[in-house]
Amino acid sequence: MAIQEEIREGIARKQAKFDDWDWDTQLSKVDKGMYLRYADKLLSYLHSQGVVVKVKCPDCEWSQFVGGESVGMTPCHTCNSTGYIYEPLITEVIKEG
């Protein structure tokens, strides 16, 4: 599951919990869909405000230790050797309904 999907479901679960519902045992697919649509609207707003997600760079090759010595990482041009890249909060535009 992509980090964006984890964030979306996490928002929906938190809102359901705030409303005193247990996500796994008390909600139908229809109810879960309602909370996921709420999360979509919130994510659309945050995306429109320029919110991004910081994730580990998939192209970096980290070397942890060689002979007990910390080595660091191989230079990476994708993230400028920072180890992280920024992705959009949502990967596709959600149409307001």
FENHU-V687154 format. One line per field, one symbol per residue. phi: phi as a letter, one per 40 degrees, with the letter a starting at -180 (. if undefined). psi: psi as a letter, one per 30 degrees, with the letter a starting at -180 (. if undefined). Layout:
phi=???
psi=???
This chain:
phi=.cdccccdcccccccccdcgbcdcbbbccccccccccdcdcccccccccgcbbcbcccccbcbcabggccbhbcdbccbfgcgbbbbccbcaccccb
psi=kleeeeeeeeeeeeeeeeghkjefffkleeeeeeeeeeeeeeeeeeefggklkklkkffkjkkdkjhfkkeblkkkfeghgffllkllekflkkkk.
